[in-house]
Amino acid sequence: MRRWNGWGDDTITYPLPASAARFLEQLIGPGTPPQDVRLEEAAAAVPPSRLPVHPLVLDSPIERIFHARGQSLPDWITLRCGDIHPLPDGVAYPSTESEVRELIGYAAAVGAGLIPYGGGTSVVGHINPLPGDAPVLTVDMSRLSGLKRFDDISHLATFGAGITGPDLEAQLRARGFTLGHFPQSFELSTLGGWIATRSSGQQSLGYGRIEKLFAGGKLESPAGSLELPAFPASAAGPDLREVVLGSEGRLGILTEATVRVTPLPESENFHAVFFPGFEQGLSAARQIVQARLPLSMLRLSTPTETETTLALAGHEYLIGLLERLLALRGVKDNKCMLLLGFAGRDAVIKTSRKEALNIADNCGGIRAGRTLGSRWHKNRFRTPYLRNTLWEMGYAIDTLETATGWDNIPAMIEAIESALRSALENEQVHVFTHLSHLYPYGSSLYTTYLFRLASNPDRRKVASETLRRWQTLKMAASQAIVAQGGTISHQHGIGTDHLPYLPAEKGKLGMAALAGLCKQFDPIGIMNPGKLV
C-alpha cells in the first residue's frame, strides 16, 4: 500500500548501514527521531466536506488525506505533524473523457477549484489545495490509464494520461518498444504529470526530455476541448503542444497523450569513471556531450557528493578496496565520479563507449568498470526511500535544481552550496551536487541538502521550527539561483514553491502572456488556482 505520509510502498524500506549513520552524525550532529501522528488521528481531525453530493465524488477523510499533499519536504512536515489544512473537499476518479467534462462542469456550477492529480509526486506544491472559501475537488486520473492506440510503423503510442511509468513501460516492452523516460519518481508518477511539468528522465540524453517525446493528445478545459494532432513536424503557426507542456493543470486536464517511442535497445550498460578533481571531470563531461556521442546518460558528482555516495553505500570492504586502488592512481580526497550510460545496438555502443572513455582518459579519468554503474542503475528508483529512513532518524533531506551554461556551472554550484551551508544559525547543513542532465550548451545542477529536524516534545513545535529551517534554506538557494542567472526549475516545475521567482525569468510581458493563456482556457478561474501564475 502507498505510504500516506512518505515516499512509496509501505512494505519497502531503505536500511542505512551503521557506518553511514556515523558519517551523518559526524557531519551534522545526532538526530532526534520525531513522534509522527498516526493516520487515524489525522483522519479524526478532517473537517466536513463543503462540496454538494455528486455520484463521482468521494469525500471520506482517508481519500482526502491521501490526495492532500505531494512529496515536498513541507508536505511531509504537514502530514507527519497531522495539521493537514486545507484539504480537498472531495476526490473523483473519472474513467472516461465524458466524466472529466462532467466534473469540470460540476466544479464550475458549485464554484469549486479543481486540481488534476496524477501520481502525487510533486515536490513544489502542484497538487496542494490553497486556503480560501471555495471548496476544492481533486480529480485523480488513475482510471484513465490504458493503451488506446499503438502504431509500430510510425513508432507512436497513445495512452490515457493517468498511466504510471511502470505500466506504460510494461505495455510498450511487450511490443518491443520503450519510451525511455525514467525520472526518479518513475514508479509512481504519470504520463500526464510528466507533460504538465515538463519532466526530465534520467536517460534523457539518449531518449529526450518529455517535450521531445510528447507528440499530441487531448486537453479538456472549462472553455472546451483541445485536440493536438501527432504530426512529425509542422509549420502551421505556434506549436500548441508547447502551451500544454508545463501548464501544471492551469489550462485543463490532459486526458490522452500520444508519445514517440523507440525500439528496445539490443543492450544497455553503465560505467563509472573517477577523476582526481571536479575540474577534470567537468571538462570530460562537457567534451563527451559536445562530441554528440550516442550515450543515454551522463551524471557527474562533485567531490562532496562522491564522498557521500560512497559513505552511504555500505559495503565497507569493497568501498575501501576501491578507495585504495584509486589512491594508487593518484585519485584521493577530491575525487569525483562520472557515470556514463549506453543503450542501443551493440556495434554503436562499442564505438561510442570507446570514444567517451578515451575522452575521459585524456582528462585524467580512471576507469572503474561497470560494477558501480550497474549498482546505481539497479537502485535508482529505490533511493527516494532513503528519505523515509532519514526522517525516522531525525534528519530532513531535500533537493533543488537549476540549469545554466557550461561557463557558469562552477560559479552556480558555489553560489547555491554556500547559500545553503550558511543559511541556518547554530545548525550544520550538509550539501552536495551533481550534474544530472547534460546538453552541448550547458547542464542541469541537482543539489541535495540534509539538516536535522527540530527537537521538541511538542509535535507541532517540531513541525513549525523544521518548516522555518526549510523555508530559510529554500529561499537562500532560490535567490542564489536567480542572482546567478539560472532557471528556477529545470525539471520540477513551478507549483507554489517557485512561484515568487518565476517573474525574474519570464519578465512582465511573459507573465502577462501566461495569465492570458489561463484566462483563455479557464475564463472562470477554477483550474488549479494559485499555481504557476
N, C-alpha and C positions, 0 to 999 in steps of 0.2 A: 504494500500500500504506500502511496506517496506521503512523505512527511508533510505535516500541516504547518510546521514552523521551522523548516530547514530544507536542506537540499536532498532531492532524490527519493529513492525507495527506502523505507524504514528498516528493511532487512539487510541493507548493505552498510558496512562500516569501513573506515579507513584507519586502522590502528597505527599509532605513532610509536616508533621504536624508542626505547628508553634513552638512547644516545641523542635522538632528535629532540626529545623533551628537555634534556640537559642543555642542548645547544640553544634552544629558545630562552630558557631561564637565564642563561648567561648573558644573552643579548638584551632582553627587555624586562627581566625580573620574573619572579614566580607569579603565576596566575591564580585567581580565586574563582573556583567553579561557581557559576550562578545558580540561583534557585528559580528555574523556569516554571511558568504556570502550566497546568495541565489543560488539555483540550476541553474537558468537561467544565472546568472553571471558566474558561474563556467563553464557552457557549452559553453559560448561565447569565453572562453579562450582556449578551446581544440584545439590542432593543427591538421592538416590533417593527415589521416592515411598513414602509409608507406607500407601497405600491398597491393599487387595486388588484383584485384577483384576476388572473389570466391563466388559461389551461396550459400554456407553455412555460409559465414562470413558477419556479420553486423558491420558497422563502424560509426554509429551515435554517436554524443558526449554523449548523455544520456546513451546509452548502455555502452559505455566505462567508464564513470564515475562510474556507478553502479557496475562495476567489477574491479575498480582500486585499492581498498583497502579493508582490513579486518576490525577487530574490536579492534585493539590495540589502546592505547592512542595516539601514534604517528600518526596512521591512522586517528583518529578523528581530531587531530590538523591540519593535511594536508587538509582534506576535508572541515573543517569548516572555514579555512582561505582562501580557494579557490585556493591555489597554488599547483595544483594536477599534479605533473610531477615526473617521467614519468607515462604515462597511457598505457593500452593495445591499440594496433592499430586496433584490431578487436575482436569481440566476436562471437563464434559459439555455436549452440545448437544442437549437434548431437542427433538423435533419434534411431540410430541403431549402432551396433558394426562396420559395414562396413563403416559408415560415420566417426566414430572415426578413423579408419585406414586411410581413405581418408584424414582427417585433419592432421594426423601425416605426411603422405606423402607430403601434400601441404606445411606444415611448413618446412620440410626438403628441399623441392625444392626451396623455396624462402629465405631460411636462417633465418627463424623466430624462436624465442623462443616460447615454448608452455607451458602454465600454466593451469593445471587442476583446476576446480573451482566447489566446492560443494555448501555449504550454505553461504560462505563468512564470516564465524565466526572466522577465525584465529585471535589469539591475539599476534602472534610473527612474522608476516610478511610472511606467507607461500605463499600468492597469489599476492604479490606486484610485479609489473614489476620493474626491476632494470635499472639504466641508462646504455646506450650503443647505438651503431649504428644499431644493429639488431632490426627489428620490432618484436612485441610481439603479439601472438594470445592467448586469453583466451578461454578455452573450458568449457562451462557451461554444467554440466551433468544432469540438472533438467528434461530433457525429457527421460532419461534412468532411469526410476523410478518405473517400475511396478513389481508386484509379478509374478515371472516366474514359480516357482515350489513350491509345499508345500507337505511335507511328514509328515503326522500326526502319522506315526508309528515310524519313526526314529527321529522325532522332529527336522526336518531340513526345512529351508525356504530359497529360492533363490530369490533375488531382483536385479533389476537394481541398480547400486551403487549410483545413484543420488537421491534416495528416502530420504525424510526428516524423522525425528523422529516421528512426529505425524502421517504421512501417513503410515509409517511402522507399528506402533503400532495399528493403526486402522485396517489394513489388518489382523494382527495377532489376535487381540482381537475378530474380527468377527468369528474366527475359534477356540476361546477358549484358545489362547496362548499369550505369551508376550516374547519380547527379554529381557526386564528389564534393558535396557541401557539408562540411563537418565542423561546425562551431563547437566550442567546449560544452555548450548546452544541448548538443545534438540529441541525446537520449530523450529529452523532454520537450524541446522546442518544436515549433511547427513551421511548415512552409509559408503559411500566411504571415506568421510573425517574422520570419526571415525577410520577407519582402517589405513588410511595413516598417522595418527598422534598418534596412539596407545592410544586412548581415554579411559578415566575412567568415568563411570556413578556414580551418587550419591548413588546408591544402589549396587555398585559393590561388596560389602562384601557378598551379597547373590547371585547375578547373575553372577558375574565375570567381569573382565575388558574385553575390546573388543578382546584381543588376545585369551582369553578363548572361546569367542562366535564365532569368525571368523573360519569357518570350511574349506573354499575353495573359489574358484572364478576364474575370468579371468582377465588377465592384457594384454593390448595392448601396445607394446613398439616399438620404432624405429627398434629394432632388430628382432621383430616378436611377436607372441602371446604366452603367458604363461598360461597354464591351471593348476589349483590346485584342484585335486580331494578332495572331502569331506570325507576322511577316519575318523573313530572314533579315530584311533591311527595308527602310522606307524613307523617302524624302518628302513625304506628304505633311509638311509643317512640323511643329514641335512634337516630340515623342511623348504621348500621354502616359506611357508606362513610367516615365520619369516623375510624373505627377503622383502616381500611386506609390512608387518606391520611396520609402522613408516618410510616408504620410502619417504613420503612427495612429491610425484609426480616426483621424480628424475628418476625413472625407467620406468615409463609409466603411462597409465591411467587405473585404475581399472574400468571395465565396469559392472561387475557382482560379487555378493558376496553371498555365502551360509553361513547362520548363524544357530547356535544351539539355539533353542527356548525352552521355558518352559511353561507348562500349567498354566493358570491364577491361582493365589492363591485363596484359599477359602476366606481369609480375609487378611487385611493389616492394621496395626496401628502403631502410632508413639508416643513415650513417652519422657517426659523431666525429668531430674534429676539435682538438683543443689548441688554443693559441696562447702564447706567453703573456699577452695583454689585449685589452679591448681594441686598441688602435689597429692592431694587425687583423683581428677578427672582423672589425668593421670594414676594413679595406678589402678583405677577401669576399665578404658577403656582397659588398657593392659591385665588385668586379664580376662575380658569378652571375648576379641578376642582370647586370648590364650586358653580359655576353649573350643574353636571351637563350640560355640553355633550357631545354625542356624538363625542368625539375617540377615536382609537385609542391615542395615546401622548402623554405629556409627559416631557421629560427636561431637567433644569436643572443646568448645570455651575457650580461655583464659579469665581471668577476664576483660581485656580491651574490647575484642570482645563481651563478655556477656553484659557489661555495654552499649556498643554502640548499640547492637541489641535491647535491651530493650528501649533505648532512642529514636531510630528511629522508633519504632513500633507505637508510638502514644498511644491511649487508656490509658491516664494518670491515670484514676481512677483504672482501672484493674491492670495496672503495679504497681501502688502504693500499692494496696492491696497485690499483690504478694510479693513485697519487704517487707512489714510489717510482713507478715506471715513467710517469710524466716528468717527475723531478729529475730523473737521469737524463732526460732530453732537454732540460732547461726550462720546463714549464712548471712553475711553482705557485707562489702566493696570489698572483694577479691573473691566473689563467681564466680564460673564458671559453665556453663551449658553443660550437655551431652544430646544429642538427640539419641534415640535408635529406630530403625525401625524393624518391624517384618512383615514377609509375608510368607504365606504358609497355610498348613492345620491347622484348629483351635486347634486340640489337640497338635500339635507340637509347635504352637505359645504359647499356655498356659504354656507349660513346659519350653520353652526357655526364655519366659518373666519372669517367676518366678525365674529362676536361675540367669539371668542377673541382675534383680533388687535386688536380695539378695546380689550379689557381690557388687553392688553399695551401699546398706545399710551398709555393713561391712566396706566400705571405707568412711563412713560419709556422704553419699548422702541423700538428702531429695527429696522424690518423689513429682513431681508437676503435675502428671497426663498426660492426652492426649491433653489438650487444646493447649498448645504451640507447641507440636509436630505436631498436625493436622494443625495448622495455618502455620507452616513452610512448610509442605507438600503442602498445598493449594497454597501458594505464591512462591514456589521455582523457577518457571520459570518467575515470574514477577519481581523478584529482579533486574535483569540486567537493567530494565527500570529506576531504580534509577540513573543510570549513566547519562541519559539524563537530569533528573531533576537537579542533582547537577551541571552539566556543565552550564545549563542556570542560575544557581545561582552564578556562578563564581568559582566552585570547580572542580578539577580534581580527579578522583578516578581510581586506577589501582590495579592489583593483580599480584602476582608471587607465584610460588610453587616449592617445592622440596620434597624429601623423604629421610629418614635416619633411622638408627636403634633406638630401644627404648632407649638405653643408651645415645644416642646423642641428643635426642629431646630437653631437656631444654636448652642445650648449643646452639643448632642451632637456636631456637627461639630467644634467647638473642642476638646472633650474627646478625641475619637478622634485627631484630627490632631496635637494637642500631645503625646499619649502616644506616638505613633509617631515624631514628629520627635526626641524627646528620649530614646528608649529605648536607642540604641546609643552607646557611648563611642567617640570617635575615628572615627566613620563618619557621613556625611550620609545622610539618608533623604528622598527626595522624595515628598510626599504630596498627593493631590488627591481630590476627592469630587464625586459628582453625585447628584441625586435621580432615581431611575430608575422607580419605581412609585408613583404618586400616588393618594391617596384623599381624599375630602372631610374625613376626620378626621385625616390625617397622611400620612406618606410613608416610603418606604424610603430609606436612605442607603447608597450604594455607594462605598467608599473603595479607592483603588489606591495602593500604595506600592512604590517602587523603591529598591534598595540594591545595593551591589557584592557580588559573590561574593568569598569569601576568596581570597587569593593564596598559593599554596604549591606547590612541585614535587610534593609527595605528594598524590595524588588523594583519599585517604581523609581527610587533614587538611583539605583544602578542603571536603569534604563535612561533616565534623564542625563546623567553625567556621561555615560557611554555615547549617547547620541550627540551631546555637546562636543565631545572629543572628535567624533566623526565629522561633524559639521565644520569644525575648525580645520581639520586636515583636508577635507574636500575643497573648501573654499581656498585654502592656501595653494593647493595644487592646481585648481582651475584657473586661478588668477595668474599663476606662473605660466600655464599653457597659453593663455590669451596674450600675456605680455611678450612671450617668446615667438608669437606668430604661428602657433599650431592650431589645428582644428580642435574644437571642443569635443568631438567624438569621431573616431574612425570606424567603430563597429557597434557601439552600444546604443546609439540614438540619443534623442534629446529628453523625452519624457518630461518630468518636472525638475529633476536634479540639475540638468544642464541648461534649463530654460533661461536663467539670468545671463548666460554667456553667449547665447546664440546671436543677438543683435550685433555683437562685435564682429562676428564672422559674416553675417548676411547683409548688414547695413540697413539703413532706414527704408530704402526702396525695396530691398529684398524681403524684409519682414512684411511690408505692406502687400507685396505680391503673394506671399504665403497666406496672409489673412484673407486676401481676396479670393484665393482658391477655396479656402474653407467656407467662405460665405457662399460661393457659387454652388458647391456640392451640398452644403448643410446650412441653408438660409435661416433655420430656426435655432441653430447652435446647440444641438443635442449630442453630437458625436464626440465622445471622449473629451469633454470640455476641460480646458486648463492645461492641456498637453501641447507640446510643440510650439504653439503661439498663444 
